[in-house]
Amino acid sequence: MKLKSLLAASALGLAAMMPLTGWAKDLTVAVSANLTGLDPRIANDTLSQASLRLVYQGLFGFDKDMKLIPLLAESYDANDDATEFTIKLRQGIKFHDGTDFNAEAVKVNIDTLRNPDNQLSRRSLVQMVKEVQVVDPYTVKLILSEPFGAMIASLAHPGAMMISPAALEKFGKDIDRNPVGTGPFVFKHWAADTFEVSRNDAYWKGAAKVDGVIIRSIPESGARMAMLQTGEAQFVPTFPTELMKVVEANPKLEIVTRPSIVEWYVGLNNMKKPFDNKLVRQALNYAVDKNAYCKIVYNGACTPADSIIPADLAFHVTAGEYPFDLAKAKELLKEAGYENGFETELWTSSNSTGSLRAAQFLQQQLAQVNVKVNVLPLESGVAADKIWSIDKPEDATVQMYYGGWSASTGDADWGIRPLLLSESAPPSMFNVAYYSDKAVDEAIKGALGTADPAKRAGFYETAQKLAWDGAPWIFLGVSDVISAQSKDLSGVYQLPDQGFLLEDAAFAE
């Protein structure tokens, strides 16, 4: 078996210790929400995961373009049927508390995460691991209970980042307030609206160029913009499109726009009439103008969807198109027996201006084909109960759900399996469309049954084209990621999954 080394000398060789350049001061980042916790194994929101990258690292991770790279690992090797993965680790790395990073630390982390008794929400990333073998002090072998070709991508997810075994033993569940990792910054303080870290001068890649990082939660968009204009904050990720022109007019600030891997869609409950009829689902896709969606909801910072996963996600193919065609939509509805339309309900988040704007847009669009849509905004707690905590599919009352999904493993597996595999219906995962297609299931599982990228690509192409035709969703668009920052700041990047990297932050002199 040829060793699959991910090591790239230009980016990933151990960085020499360099003298600090630029101003050594704190970087302040203004975000729209509070962190929900400091344990990566239970953090379910992108903001918390991104912030914890300051303290923690995984065996693998991502560069600024969301390409898979080795971090605490040097390389890996897999057998042909993707049931054994041997991982070589970097040497000479310590956790912030002085504990050695080695194969034993990896075993403790993966064994703890995969243990169902611990009830860690990110267990699904490693639940297929049957055994973690310590081959030598800096080599581990993962023995899986079943083939899983996306194993390395799953280990790159923030939920699989490495925690000091000594800290796990010392703090137990309180690790959620006492993070100890190997990252470029050391945890300092966390309050409801503020997360602070300080530079790790012993960082294995070389000390950071800023003294520390402060993540501040400022819910109001205008207030975040004001902080940026006054210099109180220097970086604002996920910047609202409606305020871009204000920032662009300030010569000391700049806007950075990048493609994302966040796809927006309307999940249609395939178990309920009329959405159990594929013709109806296809009709609704023809009834929505995707270009208008991108313009109205995202001020043009968006690309119409052309598959079930975004173009920048690994193994994406163009699956087809549903051009805006009201005549075609009405024809399909008539063929399905709904010539006079029908009435339905659309659920979405009440906490997002963008989601509410999208729901109103969809309501107007579908009215053109006599589909009356009643919009029901849901608070996050209510949504958790009504959508994601259903015991049995037949208990689900959702009809239409507007939301978005970002595959934070950078791999097609996490963009498709949680949303469209039959077995992924709530509460197991997030198949809120309750979509079930044997051929799609076989393609998804086929891709997991091999570690060969070419074979995986073939299976995922099949899954994308079949699901596109099956239309479990109204496919909408892939929004851009937009950030705003001070022009004297460099080395900060918003990732395609709406996370961010701050490790290389530096201020110009």
Secondary structure as a PSIPRED ss2 file (coil, helix, strand):
# PSIPRED VFORMAT (PSIPRED V4.0)

   1 M C   1.000  0.000  0.000
   2 K C   1.000  0.000  0.000
   3 L C   1.000  0.000  0.000
   4 K E   0.000  0.000  1.000
   5 S E   0.000  0.000  1.000
   6 L C   1.000  0.000  0.000
   7 L C   1.000  0.000  0.000
   8 A C   1.000  0.000  0.000
   9 A H   0.000  1.000  0.000
  10 S H   0.000  1.000  0.000
  11 A H   0.000  1.000  0.000
  12 L H   0.000  1.000  0.000
  13 G C   1.000  0.000  0.000
  14 L C   1.000  0.000  0.000
  15 A C   1.000  0.000  0.000
  16 A C   1.000  0.000  0.000
  17 M C   1.000  0.000  0.000
  18 M C   1.000  0.000  0.000
  19 P C   1.000  0.000  0.000
  20 L C   1.000  0.000  0.000
  21 T C   1.000  0.000  0.000
  22 G C   1.000  0.000  0.000
  23 W C   1.000  0.000  0.000
  24 A C   1.000  0.000  0.000
  25 K C   1.000  0.000  0.000
  26 D C   1.000  0.000  0.000
  27 L E   0.000  0.000  1.000
  28 T E   0.000  0.000  1.000
  29 V E   0.000  0.000  1.000
  30 A E   0.000  0.000  1.000
  31 V E   0.000  0.000  1.000
  32 S C   1.000  0.000  0.000
  33 A C   1.000  0.000  0.000
  34 N C   1.000  0.000  0.000
  35 L C   1.000  0.000  0.000
  36 T C   1.000  0.000  0.000
  37 G C   1.000  0.000  0.000
  38 L C   1.000  0.000  0.000
  39 D C   1.000  0.000  0.000
  40 P C   1.000  0.000  0.000
  41 R C   1.000  0.000  0.000
  42 I C   1.000  0.000  0.000
  43 A C   1.000  0.000  0.000
  44 N C   1.000  0.000  0.000
  45 D C   1.000  0.000  0.000
  46 T H   0.000  1.000  0.000
  47 L H   0.000  1.000  0.000
  48 S H   0.000  1.000  0.000
  49 Q H   0.000  1.000  0.000
  50 A H   0.000  1.000  0.000
  51 S H   0.000  1.000  0.000
  52 L H   0.000  1.000  0.000
  53 R C   1.000  0.000  0.000
  54 L C   1.000  0.000  0.000
  55 V C   1.000  0.000  0.000
  56 Y C   1.000  0.000  0.000
  57 Q E   0.000  0.000  1.000
  58 G C   1.000  0.000  0.000
  59 L C   1.000  0.000  0.000
  60 F E   0.000  0.000  1.000
  61 G E   0.000  0.000  1.000
  62 F E   0.000  0.000  1.000
  63 D C   1.000  0.000  0.000
  64 K C   1.000  0.000  0.000
  65 D C   1.000  0.000  0.000
  66 M C   1.000  0.000  0.000
  67 K C   1.000  0.000  0.000
  68 L E   0.000  0.000  1.000
  69 I E   0.000  0.000  1.000
  70 P E   0.000  0.000  1.000
  71 L C   1.000  0.000  0.000
  72 L C   1.000  0.000  0.000
  73 A E   0.000  0.000  1.000
  74 E E   0.000  0.000  1.000
  75 S E   0.000  0.000  1.000
  76 Y E   0.000  0.000  1.000
  77 D E   0.000  0.000  1.000
  78 A E   0.000  0.000  1.000
  79 N C   1.000  0.000  0.000
  80 D C   1.000  0.000  0.000
  81 D C   1.000  0.000  0.000
  82 A C   1.000  0.000  0.000
  83 T C   1.000  0.000  0.000
  84 E E   0.000  0.000  1.000
  85 F E   0.000  0.000  1.000
  86 T E   0.000  0.000  1.000
  87 I E   0.000  0.000  1.000
  88 K E   0.000  0.000  1.000
  89 L E   0.000  0.000  1.000
  90 R C   1.000  0.000  0.000
  91 Q C   1.000  0.000  0.000
  92 G C   1.000  0.000  0.000
  93 I C   1.000  0.000  0.000
  94 K E   0.000  0.000  1.000
  95 F C   1.000  0.000  0.000
  96 H C   1.000  0.000  0.000
  97 D C   1.000  0.000  0.000
  98 G C   1.000  0.000  0.000
  99 T C   1.000  0.000  0.000
 100 D E   0.000  0.000  1.000
 101 F C   1.000  0.000  0.000
 102 N C   1.000  0.000  0.000
 103 A H   0.000  1.000  0.000
 104 E H   0.000  1.000  0.000
 105 A H   0.000  1.000  0.000
 106 V H   0.000  1.000  0.000
 107 K H   0.000  1.000  0.000
 108 V H   0.000  1.000  0.000
 109 N H   0.000  1.000  0.000
 110 I H   0.000  1.000  0.000
 111 D H   0.000  1.000  0.000
 112 T H   0.000  1.000  0.000
 113 L H   0.000  1.000  0.000
 114 R H   0.000  1.000  0.000
 115 N C   1.000  0.000  0.000
 116 P H   0.000  1.000  0.000
 117 D H   0.000  1.000  0.000
 118 N H   0.000  1.000  0.000
 119 Q C   1.000  0.000  0.000
 120 L C   1.000  0.000  0.000
 121 S H   0.000  1.000  0.000
 122 R H   0.000  1.000  0.000
 123 R H   0.000  1.000  0.000
 124 S H   0.000  1.000  0.000
 125 L H   0.000  1.000  0.000
 126 V C   1.000  0.000  0.000
 127 Q C   1.000  0.000  0.000
 128 M C   1.000  0.000  0.000
 129 V E   0.000  0.000  1.000
 130 K E   0.000  0.000  1.000
 131 E E   0.000  0.000  1.000
 132 V E   0.000  0.000  1.000
 133 Q E   0.000  0.000  1.000
 134 V E   0.000  0.000  1.000
 135 V E   0.000  0.000  1.000
 136 D E   0.000  0.000  1.000
 137 P C   1.000  0.000  0.000
 138 Y C   1.000  0.000  0.000
 139 T E   0.000  0.000  1.000
 140 V E   0.000  0.000  1.000
 141 K E   0.000  0.000  1.000
 142 L E   0.000  0.000  1.000
 143 I E   0.000  0.000  1.000
 144 L E   0.000  0.000  1.000
 145 S C   1.000  0.000  0.000
 146 E C   1.000  0.000  0.000
 147 P C   1.000  0.000  0.000
 148 F C   1.000  0.000  0.000
 149 G C   1.000  0.000  0.000
 150 A C   1.000  0.000  0.000
 151 M H   0.000  1.000  0.000
 152 I H   0.000  1.000  0.000
 153 A H   0.000  1.000  0.000
 154 S H   0.000  1.000  0.000
 155 L H   0.000  1.000  0.000
 156 A C   1.000  0.000  0.000
 157 H C   1.000  0.000  0.000
 158 P H   0.000  1.000  0.000
 159 G H   0.000  1.000  0.000
 160 A H   0.000  1.000  0.000
 161 M C   1.000  0.000  0.000
 162 M E   0.000  0.000  1.000
 163 I C   1.000  0.000  0.000
 164 S C   1.000  0.000  0.000
 165 P H   0.000  1.000  0.000
 166 A H   0.000  1.000  0.000
 167 A H   0.000  1.000  0.000
 168 L H   0.000  1.000  0.000
 169 E H   0.000  1.000  0.000
 170 K H   0.000  1.000  0.000
 171 F H   0.000  1.000  0.000
 172 G H   0.000  1.000  0.000
 173 K H   0.000  1.000  0.000
 174 D H   0.000  1.000  0.000
 175 I H   0.000  1.000  0.000
 176 D H   0.000  1.000  0.000
 177 R H   0.000  1.000  0.000
 178 N C   1.000  0.000  0.000
 179 P C   1.000  0.000  0.000
 180 V C   1.000  0.000  0.000
 181 G C   1.000  0.000  0.000
 182 T C   1.000  0.000  0.000
 183 G C   1.000  0.000  0.000
 184 P C   1.000  0.000  0.000
 185 F E   0.000  0.000  1.000
 186 V E   0.000  0.000  1.000
 187 F E   0.000  0.000  1.000
 188 K E   0.000  0.000  1.000
 189 H E   0.000  0.000  1.000
 190 W E   0.000  0.000  1.000
 191 A E   0.000  0.000  1.000
 192 A C   1.000  0.000  0.000
 193 D C   1.000  0.000  0.000
 194 T E   0.000  0.000  1.000
 195 F E   0.000  0.000  1.000
 196 E E   0.000  0.000  1.000
 197 V E   0.000  0.000  1.000
 198 S E   0.000  0.000  1.000
 199 R E   0.000  0.000  1.000
 200 N C   1.000  0.000  0.000
 201 D C   1.000  0.000  0.000
 202 A C   1.000  0.000  0.000
 203 Y C   1.000  0.000  0.000
 204 W C   1.000  0.000  0.000
 205 K C   1.000  0.000  0.000
 206 G C   1.000  0.000  0.000
 207 A C   1.000  0.000  0.000
 208 A C   1.000  0.000  0.000
 209 K C   1.000  0.000  0.000
 210 V C   1.000  0.000  0.000
 211 D C   1.000  0.000  0.000
 212 G E   0.000  0.000  1.000
 213 V E   0.000  0.000  1.000
 214 I E   0.000  0.000  1.000
 215 I E   0.000  0.000  1.000
 216 R E   0.000  0.000  1.000
 217 S E   0.000  0.000  1.000
 218 I C   1.000  0.000  0.000
 219 P C   1.000  0.000  0.000
 220 E C   1.000  0.000  0.000
 221 S H   0.000  1.000  0.000
 222 G H   0.000  1.000  0.000
 223 A H   0.000  1.000  0.000
 224 R H   0.000  1.000  0.000
 225 M H   0.000  1.000  0.000
 226 A H   0.000  1.000  0.000
 227 M H   0.000  1.000  0.000
 228 L H   0.000  1.000  0.000
 229 Q H   0.000  1.000  0.000
 230 T H   0.000  1.000  0.000
 231 G C   1.000  0.000  0.000
 232 E C   1.000  0.000  0.000
 233 A C   1.000  0.000  0.000
 234 Q C   1.000  0.000  0.000
 235 F E   0.000  0.000  1.000
 236 V E   0.000  0.000  1.000
 237 P C   1.000  0.000  0.000
 238 T C   1.000  0.000  0.000
 239 F C   1.000  0.000  0.000
 240 P C   1.000  0.000  0.000
 241 T H   0.000  1.000  0.000
 242 E H   0.000  1.000  0.000
 243 L H   0.000  1.000  0.000
 244 M H   0.000  1.000  0.000
 245 K H   0.000  1.000  0.000
 246 V H   0.000  1.000  0.000
 247 V H   0.000  1.000  0.000
 248 E H   0.000  1.000  0.000
 249 A C   1.000  0.000  0.000
 250 N C   1.000  0.000  0.000
 251 P C   1.000  0.000  0.000
 252 K C   1.000  0.000  0.000
 253 L E   0.000  0.000  1.000
 254 E E   0.000  0.000  1.000
 255 I E   0.000  0.000  1.000
 256 V E   0.000  0.000  1.000
 257 T E   0.000  0.000  1.000
 258 R E   0.000  0.000  1.000
 259 P C   1.000  0.000  0.000
 260 S C   1.000  0.000  0.000
 261 I C   1.000  0.000  0.000
 262 V E   0.000  0.000  1.000
 263 E E   0.000  0.000  1.000
 264 W E   0.000  0.000  1.000
 265 Y E   0.000  0.000  1.000
 266 V E   0.000  0.000  1.000
 267 G E   0.000  0.000  1.000
 268 L E   0.000  0.000  1.000
 269 N C   1.000  0.000  0.000
 270 N C   1.000  0.000  0.000
 271 M C   1.000  0.000  0.000
 272 K C   1.000  0.000  0.000
 273 K C   1.000  0.000  0.000
 274 P C   1.000  0.000  0.000
 275 F C   1.000  0.000  0.000
 276 D C   1.000  0.000  0.000
 277 N C   1.000  0.000  0.000
 278 K H   0.000  1.000  0.000
 279 L H   0.000  1.000  0.000
 280 V H   0.000  1.000  0.000
 281 R H   0.000  1.000  0.000
 282 Q H   0.000  1.000  0.000
 283 A H   0.000  1.000  0.000
 284 L H   0.000  1.000  0.000
 285 N H   0.000  1.000  0.000
 286 Y H   0.000  1.000  0.000
 287 A H   0.000  1.000  0.000
 288 V C   1.000  0.000  0.000
 289 D C   1.000  0.000  0.000
 290 K H   0.000  1.000  0.000
 291 N H   0.000  1.000  0.000
 292 A H   0.000  1.000  0.000
 293 Y H   0.000  1.000  0.000
 294 C H   0.000  1.000  0.000
 295 K H   0.000  1.000  0.000
 296 I H   0.000  1.000  0.000
 297 V H   0.000  1.000  0.000
 298 Y H   0.000  1.000  0.000
 299 N C   1.000  0.000  0.000
 300 G C   1.000  0.000  0.000
 301 A C   1.000  0.000  0.000
 302 C E   0.000  0.000  1.000
 303 T E   0.000  0.000  1.000
 304 P E   0.000  0.000  1.000
 305 A C   1.000  0.000  0.000
 306 D C   1.000  0.000  0.000
 307 S C   1.000  0.000  0.000
 308 I C   1.000  0.000  0.000
 309 I C   1.000  0.000  0.000
 310 P C   1.000  0.000  0.000
 311 A C   1.000  0.000  0.000
 312 D C   1.000  0.000  0.000
 313 L C   1.000  0.000  0.000
 314 A C   1.000  0.000  0.000
 315 F C   1.000  0.000  0.000
 316 H C   1.000  0.000  0.000
 317 V C   1.000  0.000  0.000
 318 T C   1.000  0.000  0.000
 319 A C   1.000  0.000  0.000
 320 G C   1.000  0.000  0.000
 321 E C   1.000  0.000  0.000
 322 Y C   1.000  0.000  0.000
 323 P C   1.000  0.000  0.000
 324 F C   1.000  0.000  0.000
 325 D C   1.000  0.000  0.000
 326 L H   0.000  1.000  0.000
 327 A H   0.000  1.000  0.000
 328 K H   0.000  1.000  0.000
 329 A H   0.000  1.000  0.000
 330 K H   0.000  1.000  0.000
 331 E H   0.000  1.000  0.000
 332 L H   0.000  1.000  0.000
 333 L H   0.000  1.000  0.000
 334 K H   0.000  1.000  0.000
 335 E H   0.000  1.000  0.000
 336 A C   1.000  0.000  0.000
 337 G C   1.000  0.000  0.000
 338 Y C   1.000  0.000  0.000
 339 E C   1.000  0.000  0.000
 340 N C   1.000  0.000  0.000
 341 G C   1.000  0.000  0.000
 342 F E   0.000  0.000  1.000
 343 E E   0.000  0.000  1.000
 344 T E   0.000  0.000  1.000
 345 E E   0.000  0.000  1.000
 346 L E   0.000  0.000  1.000
 347 W E   0.000  0.000  1.000
 348 T E   0.000  0.000  1.000
 349 S E   0.000  0.000  1.000
 350 S C   1.000  0.000  0.000
 351 N C   1.000  0.000  0.000
 352 S C   1.000  0.000  0.000
 353 T H   0.000  1.000  0.000
 354 G H   0.000  1.000  0.000
 355 S H   0.000  1.000  0.000
 356 L H   0.000  1.000  0.000
 357 R H   0.000  1.000  0.000
 358 A H   0.000  1.000  0.000
 359 A H   0.000  1.000  0.000
 360 Q H   0.000  1.000  0.000
 361 F H   0.000  1.000  0.000
 362 L H   0.000  1.000  0.000
 363 Q H   0.000  1.000  0.000
 364 Q H   0.000  1.000  0.000
 365 Q H   0.000  1.000  0.000
 366 L H   0.000  1.000  0.000
 367 A H   0.000  1.000  0.000
 368 Q C   1.000  0.000  0.000
 369 V C   1.000  0.000  0.000
 370 N C   1.000  0.000  0.000
 371 V E   0.000  0.000  1.000
 372 K E   0.000  0.000  1.000
 373 V E   0.000  0.000  1.000
 374 N E   0.000  0.000  1.000
 375 V E   0.000  0.000  1.000
 376 L E   0.000  0.000  1.000
 377 P E   0.000  0.000  1.000
 378 L E   0.000  0.000  1.000
 379 E C   1.000  0.000  0.000
 380 S H   0.000  1.000  0.000
 381 G H   0.000  1.000  0.000
 382 V H   0.000  1.000  0.000
 383 A H   0.000  1.000  0.000
 384 A H   0.000  1.000  0.000
 385 D H   0.000  1.000  0.000
 386 K H   0.000  1.000  0.000
 387 I H   0.000  1.000  0.000
 388 W H   0.000  1.000  0.000
 389 S C   1.000  0.000  0.000
 390 I C   1.000  0.000  0.000
 391 D C   1.000  0.000  0.000
 392 K C   1.000  0.000  0.000
 393 P H   0.000  1.000  0.000
 394 E H   0.000  1.000  0.000
 395 D H   0.000  1.000  0.000
 396 A C   1.000  0.000  0.000
 397 T C   1.000  0.000  0.000
 398 V C   1.000  0.000  0.000
 399 Q C   1.000  0.000  0.000
 400 M E   0.000  0.000  1.000
 401 Y E   0.000  0.000  1.000
 402 Y E   0.000  0.000  1.000
 403 G E   0.000  0.000  1.000
 404 G E   0.000  0.000  1.000
 405 W E   0.000  0.000  1.000
 406 S E   0.000  0.000  1.000
 407 A C   1.000  0.000  0.000
 408 S C   1.000  0.000  0.000
 409 T C   1.000  0.000  0.000
 410 G C   1.000  0.000  0.000
 411 D C   1.000  0.000  0.000
 412 A H   0.000  1.000  0.000
 413 D H   0.000  1.000  0.000
 414 W H   0.000  1.000  0.000
 415 G H   0.000  1.000  0.000
 416 I H   0.000  1.000  0.000
 417 R H   0.000  1.000  0.000
 418 P H   0.000  1.000  0.000
 419 L H   0.000  1.000  0.000
 420 L H   0.000  1.000  0.000
 421 L C   1.000  0.000  0.000
 422 S H   0.000  1.000  0.000
 423 E H   0.000  1.000  0.000
 424 S H   0.000  1.000  0.000
 425 A C   1.000  0.000  0.000
 426 P C   1.000  0.000  0.000
 427 P C   1.000  0.000  0.000
 428 S C   1.000  0.000  0.000
 429 M C   1.000  0.000  0.000
 430 F C   1.000  0.000  0.000
 431 N C   1.000  0.000  0.000
 432 V C   1.000  0.000  0.000
 433 A C   1.000  0.000  0.000
 434 Y C   1.000  0.000  0.000
 435 Y C   1.000  0.000  0.000
 436 S C   1.000  0.000  0.000
 437 D C   1.000  0.000  0.000
 438 K H   0.000  1.000  0.000
 439 A H   0.000  1.000  0.000
 440 V H   0.000  1.000  0.000
 441 D H   0.000  1.000  0.000
 442 E H   0.000  1.000  0.000
 443 A H   0.000  1.000  0.000
 444 I H   0.000  1.000  0.000
 445 K H   0.000  1.000  0.000
 446 G H   0.000  1.000  0.000
 447 A H   0.000  1.000  0.000
 448 L H   0.000  1.000  0.000
 449 G C   1.000  0.000  0.000
 450 T C   1.000  0.000  0.000
 451 A C   1.000  0.000  0.000
 452 D C   1.000  0.000  0.000
 453 P H   0.000  1.000  0.000
 454 A H   0.000  1.000  0.000
 455 K H   0.000  1.000  0.000
 456 R H   0.000  1.000  0.000
 457 A H   0.000  1.000  0.000
 458 G H   0.000  1.000  0.000
 459 F H   0.000  1.000  0.000
 460 Y H   0.000  1.000  0.000
 461 E H   0.000  1.000  0.000
 462 T H   0.000  1.000  0.000
 463 A H   0.000  1.000  0.000
 464 Q H   0.000  1.000  0.000
 465 K H   0.000  1.000  0.000
 466 L H   0.000  1.000  0.000
 467 A H   0.000  1.000  0.000
 468 W H   0.000  1.000  0.000
 469 D H   0.000  1.000  0.000
 470 G H   0.000  1.000  0.000
 471 A C   1.000  0.000  0.000
 472 P C   1.000  0.000  0.000
 473 W E   0.000  0.000  1.000
 474 I E   0.000  0.000  1.000
 475 F E   0.000  0.000  1.000
 476 L E   0.000  0.000  1.000
 477 G E   0.000  0.000  1.000
 478 V E   0.000  0.000  1.000
 479 S E   0.000  0.000  1.000
 480 D C   1.000  0.000  0.000
 481 V E   0.000  0.000  1.000
 482 I E   0.000  0.000  1.000
 483 S E   0.000  0.000  1.000
 484 A E   0.000  0.000  1.000
 485 Q E   0.000  0.000  1.000
 486 S E   0.000  0.000  1.000
 487 K C   1.000  0.000  0.000
 488 D C   1.000  0.000  0.000
 489 L E   0.000  0.000  1.000
 490 S E   0.000  0.000  1.000
 491 G C   1.000  0.000  0.000
 492 V C   1.000  0.000  0.000
 493 Y E   0.000  0.000  1.000
 494 Q E   0.000  0.000  1.000
 495 L C   1.000  0.000  0.000
 496 P C   1.000  0.000  0.000
 497 D C   1.000  0.000  0.000
 498 Q C   1.000  0.000  0.000
 499 G C   1.000  0.000  0.000
 500 F E   0.000  0.000  1.000
 501 L E   0.000  0.000  1.000
 502 L C   1.000  0.000  0.000
 503 E C   1.000  0.000  0.000
 504 D C   1.000  0.000  0.000
 505 A C   1.000  0.000  0.000
 506 A E   0.000  0.000  1.000
 507 F E   0.000  0.000  1.000
 508 A C   1.000  0.000  0.000
 509 E C   1.000  0.000  0.000
